[in-house]
Amino acid sequence: MFSADHHVHIIGAGMAGLAAAVRCAEMGLRMSLYEAASQAGGRCQSFHDALLDRTIDNGNHLILGGNPCVFDYLSAIGASDLVTPAPDTFPFTDLMSGENWTLRPGSAKLPIWLFMPGRRIPGTRVRDYRVLRKLSSAPDHATLSDFVEPNSTMFKRFWEPLCAAVLNTDANEGSAKLIGRMLDMTLLKGPAFARPYLTPNGLSATLVNPALTYLRSQQVKITLGARLKSLGLGRARAEKLVIGDEVTTLSPGDHVILCIPPGQVKSLLPEVTVPNVTRPILNVHFGPDKEYLLPQNAAFIGIINGTSQWIFRRGKTLSVTISNAAVFMDENTEELSNKIWQEVSAVIGHPNIPRPPYRVIKEKRATICQNPTQISLRPDSITKWQNVYLAGDWTNTGLPATIEGAIQSGQTAADKLSKSLS
């Protein structure tokens, strides 16, 4: 049991903050949750787009079966039934060669599927896959291109789309160790762990709104539109919070979990080292007036040799995600959407359909750059101040900076805080 004279102040209600709050609530800790924006969720957002007249997500995301932190979170907030398993297959199409293939992960213990040419990526050999098990033990300074030949077919058709989707970083500079860790948790553990799960009701309806409902049912005080202005630091502890116009003096039993972007943490805690380079993501949502299917009636498909990287279908909406998209951030949206729609319409088998209404979403600082230099700057959740903890996908989770990493970071911070109290 915890003493009654504690209070946890969680700053930021993105996925890290929500996960931290849910874990604290599960452990019976008293807390308050503050968010500077007018809504929770951070970059994990859904909204009704008036132009398309439908609800769309800020960006597209697949949850893989090998991420237990996400399923623990969903279970805690009563949202397990809001994610839908998709087939454990990953379809691809090469717009230049016209080739189509499907990656179907097989048994991890006996990977005989690698010896079946029809199961491998076209143009690859068995030996191209041997590196998969080496990456998680790669040195911290190693990049993916230190292990894989950048001019190989395997690099172009597997490592480039994987690194863009998982690390939001060019495959030539992406952290080998980080991509290896993700593979160890998913593809290399077998089909069930690599299985993608979809959020057919949208990210907010699945990951954010149920969490807010759960927290309110636990009498957690949630304050939106409340920005942390300053953090009063003593030699060993944080002593006060200034949130909006309210000053809170922290008692000896009070703790703070900062679940805010790295730049904001740096301004509050100058002694903490944080990643300082980001990478953008571009999403384009198209709203045709009828439903068009992707090949094999898939929910998503990977694109090789195109501007698009992944196309997702949800109902009538077709959405494109382009990671590491710095080159497109200043491009005219009209021209960009035309170029991307030409690819989408070709993939769905209707190349002459006029471009439907569209929405372009540019996230210029979507994630940290996940190369070895920036990864080395990720701080741990425990700080030199006894009552201050950090959470966020940019912290040292051992996972890529994704929704999964954000959730795990919040859970880890809450667990370490709980341990200090008990």
C-alpha positions in Angstrom: 0.0 0.0 0.0 1.1 3.6 -0.7 1.0 6.3 1.9 -1.8 8.9 1.5 0.5 11.9 1.4 1.7 11.4 -2.2 0.4 12.9 -5.5 1.6 12.2 -9.0 1.5 15.1 -11.5 1.6 13.8 -15.1 2.5 16.5 -17.6 1.3 15.7 -21.1 -1.6 13.6 -22.2 -0.2 12.1 -25.4 0.2 8.3 -25.5 3.1 8.3 -23.0 1.1 10.4 -20.5 -2.1 8.4 -20.9 -0.1 5.1 -20.5 1.6 6.5 -17.4 -1.7 7.7 -15.9 -3.5 4.4 -16.6 -0.6 2.4 -15.0 -0.7 4.7 -12.0 -4.4 4.3 -11.7 -4.1 0.5 -11.8 -1.6 0.7 -8.9 -3.9 3.0 -6.9 -1.8 6.1 -7.0 -3.4 9.5 -6.7 -2.7 11.7 -9.6 -3.5 14.7 -11.8 -3.1 14.7 -15.6 -2.3 18.0 -17.5 -2.3 18.6 -21.2 -1.4 21.9 -22.9 -3.6 21.2 -26.0 -7.4 21.2 -26.0 -7.5 17.5 -26.5 -5.5 14.4 -25.4 -3.7 12.0 -27.6 -0.8 14.1 -28.9 0.1 13.0 -32.4 -2.3 10.0 -32.0 -5.4 11.8 -33.2 -8.5 11.2 -35.3 -10.8 14.1 -36.5 -13.7 14.7 -38.7 -12.5 16.3 -41.9 -15.2 18.5 -43.4 -13.8 18.4 -46.9 -13.8 14.6 -47.1 -16.9 14.4 -44.8 -15.4 11.5 -42.9 -13.2 10.8 -39.8 -9.5 10.3 -40.6 -6.5 9.7 -38.4 -3.6 12.1 -38.2 -1.5 9.3 -39.6 -1.7 5.6 -40.3 -0.4 3.0 -37.8 -0.3 -0.8 -37.5 0.0 -2.4 -34.1 2.0 -5.7 -34.3 1.3 -8.7 -32.1 4.7 -8.7 -30.5 4.2 -5.5 -28.5 2.7 -6.7 -25.2 2.8 -3.1 -23.7 0.0 -2.0 -26.1 -2.2 -5.0 -25.4 -1.7 -4.5 -21.6 -2.8 -0.9 -22.1 -5.8 -1.8 -24.2 -6.9 -4.4 -21.6 -6.6 -1.9 -18.8 -8.8 0.7 -20.5 -11.4 -1.9 -21.7 -10.5 -1.5 -25.4 -9.1 -4.9 -26.4 -12.1 -5.5 -28.7 -11.5 -2.3 -30.6 -8.4 -3.6 -32.4 -8.9 -6.1 -35.2 -6.3 -8.7 -36.3 -5.4 -8.7 -40.0 -3.9 -11.6 -41.9 -0.2 -12.1 -41.0 0.8 -11.1 -44.5 2.5 -8.0 -45.9 1.7 -7.3 -49.6 4.0 -5.2 -51.7 4.0 -3.9 -55.3 6.9 -2.5 -57.3 5.6 0.3 -59.5 8.7 0.2 -61.7 8.8 -3.5 -62.5 5.1 -4.3 -62.0 6.0 -7.2 -59.7 3.7 -8.1 -56.8 4.5 -10.2 -53.8 3.5 -11.0 -50.3 5.8 -11.4 -47.3 4.4 -14.2 -45.1 6.5 -14.8 -42.0 6.7 -18.4 -41.1 8.0 -20.4 -38.1 10.8 -18.7 -36.2 12.2 -21.9 -34.9 12.2 -23.7 -38.2 12.2 -21.1 -40.9 11.8 -23.5 -43.9 9.8 -20.8 -45.6 13.0 -19.1 -46.5 14.0 -22.0 -48.7 10.8 -21.7 -50.7 11.4 -19.2 -53.6 7.7 -18.3 -53.7 7.8 -17.2 -50.1 10.9 -15.0 -50.4 11.0 -11.4 -51.7 11.6 -11.6 -55.5 15.2 -11.3 -56.4 16.5 -12.3 -52.9 18.4 -15.3 -51.8 18.4 -17.3 -48.5 21.7 -15.7 -47.4 20.1 -12.3 -47.6 18.0 -13.1 -44.6 20.8 -14.3 -42.3 21.5 -10.8 -41.1 18.0 -10.6 -39.5 19.3 -12.3 -36.3 22.5 -10.3 -36.1 21.1 -6.8 -35.8 19.9 -6.8 -32.2 23.4 -7.5 -31.1 24.9 -4.8 -33.3 27.1 -2.2 -31.7 25.4 1.0 -30.6 27.2 3.0 -33.3 26.3 0.6 -36.2 23.9 1.6 -39.0 21.8 -0.8 -41.0 24.0 -0.2 -44.0 27.0 -1.5 -42.0 25.3 -4.9 -42.2 23.4 -4.9 -45.5 24.6 -3.9 -48.9 22.7 -0.7 -49.8 22.7 -1.6 -53.5 21.1 -5.0 -53.0 17.6 -6.0 -53.9 16.9 -7.0 -50.3 17.9 -3.5 -49.2 15.5 -1.8 -51.7 12.6 -4.2 -51.2 12.8 -5.0 -47.5 15.1 -2.8 -45.5 14.2 0.6 -47.0 10.4 0.3 -46.5 10.9 -1.4 -43.0 13.3 1.3 -41.8 11.1 4.1 -43.1 8.0 2.7 -41.5 9.6 1.7 -38.1 12.4 4.3 -37.6 11.1 7.2 -39.8 14.8 7.4 -40.9 16.7 6.6 -44.1 17.8 3.0 -44.1 21.4 4.1 -44.8 21.6 5.8 -41.5 19.0 4.0 -39.3 20.2 2.3 -36.1 20.9 -1.4 -36.7 20.4 -2.3 -33.1 17.0 -0.6 -32.9 15.6 -2.2 -36.0 17.0 -5.5 -34.8 15.2 -5.2 -31.5 11.9 -4.6 -33.3 12.5 -7.7 -35.5 13.4 -9.8 -32.4 10.0 -8.9 -30.9 7.9 -9.5 -34.0 9.0 -11.1 -37.3 11.7 -13.4 -35.7 9.3 -14.7 -33.0 6.8 -16.1 -35.6 3.5 -15.2 -37.4 1.5 -14.4 -34.2 4.0 -11.8 -33.1 4.3 -10.2 -36.6 0.5 -10.1 -37.1 -0.7 -6.6 -37.7 -3.7 -5.3 -35.8 -5.9 -2.5 -37.2 -8.0 0.2 -35.5 -11.1 0.3 -37.7 -12.8 3.0 -35.5 -9.7 5.2 -35.6 -6.8 5.9 -33.3 -8.7 8.3 -31.0 -11.6 6.0 -30.5 -9.3 3.1 -29.8 -6.4 4.4 -27.8 -7.4 7.8 -26.5 -11.1 8.1 -25.6 -11.3 4.8 -23.7 -8.3 5.8 -21.7 -9.9 9.2 -20.7 -13.1 7.4 -19.8 -11.2 4.9 -17.6 -9.2 7.6 -15.9 -12.3 9.7 -15.1 -13.9 6.6 -13.7 -10.9 6.4 -11.3 -11.5 10.0 -10.2 -8.3 11.2 -12.0 -8.3 15.0 -12.4 -7.7 15.7 -16.1 -7.0 19.3 -17.1 -6.8 20.2 -20.8 -5.5 23.6 -22.0 -3.0 23.6 -19.1 0.6 24.3 -20.1 3.5 23.7 -17.8 5.4 27.0 -17.6 8.2 26.2 -15.2 9.5 23.5 -12.9 11.0 24.8 -9.7 14.1 22.6 -9.0 16.0 22.2 -5.8 19.3 20.3 -5.5 17.7 16.9 -5.3 14.0 17.4 -6.0 11.4 19.4 -8.0 9.8 21.7 -5.5 7.0 23.4 -7.4 5.1 23.4 -10.6 3.7 26.4 -12.5 0.9 25.3 -14.8 -1.0 28.1 -16.4 -1.5 30.7 -13.7 -1.5 28.1 -10.9 1.5 27.5 -8.7 1.7 24.1 -6.9 4.2 23.5 -4.2 5.3 19.9 -4.2 5.2 18.0 -0.9 7.9 15.4 0.0 5.6 12.7 -1.3 4.7 14.3 -4.7 6.2 13.2 -8.0 6.3 14.5 -11.5 6.3 12.5 -14.8 7.2 14.7 -17.8 5.6 13.3 -20.9 6.3 16.2 -23.2 8.6 16.6 -26.3 12.4 16.6 -25.8 12.8 20.3 -26.6 10.4 21.2 -23.8 12.2 18.9 -21.4 15.5 20.4 -22.3 14.2 23.9 -21.5 13.0 22.7 -18.1 15.9 20.4 -17.3 18.9 21.9 -19.1 21.2 19.2 -17.6 19.3 16.4 -19.3 20.6 15.2 -22.7 17.9 14.7 -25.3 17.7 13.9 -29.0 17.7 17.2 -31.0 17.1 16.1 -34.6 13.6 15.2 -35.9 12.2 13.6 -39.1 8.9 14.5 -40.8 6.0 12.2 -41.9 3.6 13.1 -44.7 0.1 11.6 -44.9 -2.4 12.1 -47.7 -6.0 11.0 -47.3 -8.2 10.6 -50.4 -12.0 10.5 -50.2 -13.5 8.9 -53.3 -17.3 8.6 -53.3 -17.2 4.8 -53.7 -15.1 2.0 -52.2 -12.1 0.8 -54.1 -10.2 -2.3 -53.0 -6.5 -2.8 -52.8 -4.9 -5.9 -54.3 -6.0 -9.1 -52.5 -8.6 -7.0 -50.7 -5.8 -6.0 -48.3 -6.1 -3.3 -45.7 -2.7 -2.0 -46.6 0.1 -2.5 -49.2 3.7 -1.5 -49.3 5.0 0.5 -52.4 8.4 0.0 -53.9 9.9 2.6 -56.4 7.2 5.1 -55.8 6.6 8.4 -54.0 4.1 6.6 -51.8 5.4 4.1 -49.3 2.3 2.6 -47.8 -1.3 2.8 -48.9 -4.1 2.0 -46.4 -7.8 1.4 -47.0 -10.5 2.0 -44.4 -14.0 1.9 -45.9 -14.0 4.4 -48.8 -10.9 6.3 -47.5 -7.6 5.6 -49.2 -4.6 7.0 -47.2 -0.9 7.2 -48.1 2.0 7.4 -45.6 5.4 8.7 -46.6 8.0 8.6 -43.8 11.3 10.5 -43.6 9.5 12.9 -45.9 11.7 16.1 -45.6 11.9 16.5 -49.4 8.1 16.9 -49.6 7.6 19.3 -46.7 7.7 22.4 -48.9 6.2 20.9 -52.1 2.9 22.3 -53.4 0.1 20.2 -52.0 -1.9 20.3 -55.3 1.0 18.9 -57.3 2.0 16.4 -54.6 -1.5 15.0 -54.3 -1.8 14.6 -58.0 1.5 12.7 -58.2 0.4 10.4 -55.3 -3.1 9.8 -56.6 -1.6 8.6 -59.9 0.1 5.9 -57.9 -2.9 5.0 -55.8 -5.2 4.8 -58.8 -2.8 2.5 -60.6 -2.5 0.2 -57.5 -6.3 -0.1 -57.2 -6.6 -0.9 -60.9 -8.4 2.3 -62.0 -5.7 4.5 -63.4 -8.0 6.9 -65.1 -10.1 7.9 -62.1 -10.0 11.7 -61.5 -8.4 12.6 -58.2 -11.0 12.8 -55.5 -11.1 15.3 -52.6 -7.9 15.0 -50.5 -6.3 16.1 -47.3 -2.6 16.5 -46.9 -1.1 16.4 -43.3 2.5 17.3 -42.9 4.0 16.5 -39.5 7.4 18.3 -39.7 8.6 17.0 -36.4 6.8 13.6 -36.3 9.6 11.6 -34.5 13.2 11.9 -33.5 15.8 10.9 -36.1 16.7 7.3 -35.2 20.3 7.1 -36.2 23.0 5.9 -33.8 24.0 9.4 -32.8 20.5 10.5 -31.9 19.7 7.2 -30.2 22.7 7.7 -27.9 21.1 10.9 -26.6 17.9 9.2 -25.4 17.6 9.7 -21.6 16.4 7.1 -19.1 13.1 7.6 -17.3 14.9 8.3 -14.0 16.5 11.7 -13.6 18.9 13.2 -11.0 15.9 14.7 -9.3 14.4 12.1 -7.0 10.8 12.9 -7.8 11.1 13.7 -11.6 10.6 11.0 -14.3 10.6 11.2 -18.0 8.4 9.4 -20.6 7.9 9.7 -24.3 8.7 7.7 -27.4 12.0 9.7 -27.6 13.3 8.3 -24.3 15.5 5.3 -23.9 12.9 2.6 -24.2 14.9 0.2 -26.4 12.1 0.5 -28.9 11.6 2.7 -32.0 9.9 6.1 -31.5 6.4 4.8 -32.2 3.1 4.5 -30.4 4.3 1.3 -28.9 7.5 3.0 -27.6 5.4 5.9 -26.1 3.1 3.5 -24.3 6.0 1.5 -22.9 7.8 4.6 -21.8 4.8 5.8 -19.8 4.3 2.4 -18.2 8.0 2.2 -17.3 8.1 5.6 -15.7 5.0 4.8 -13.6 6.5 1.5 -12.5 9.8 3.1 -11.4 7.9 5.8 -9.6 5.8 3.2 -7.8 8.9 1.3 -6.8 10.3 4.4 -5.2 7.1 5.1 -3.2 6.9 1.5 -1.9 
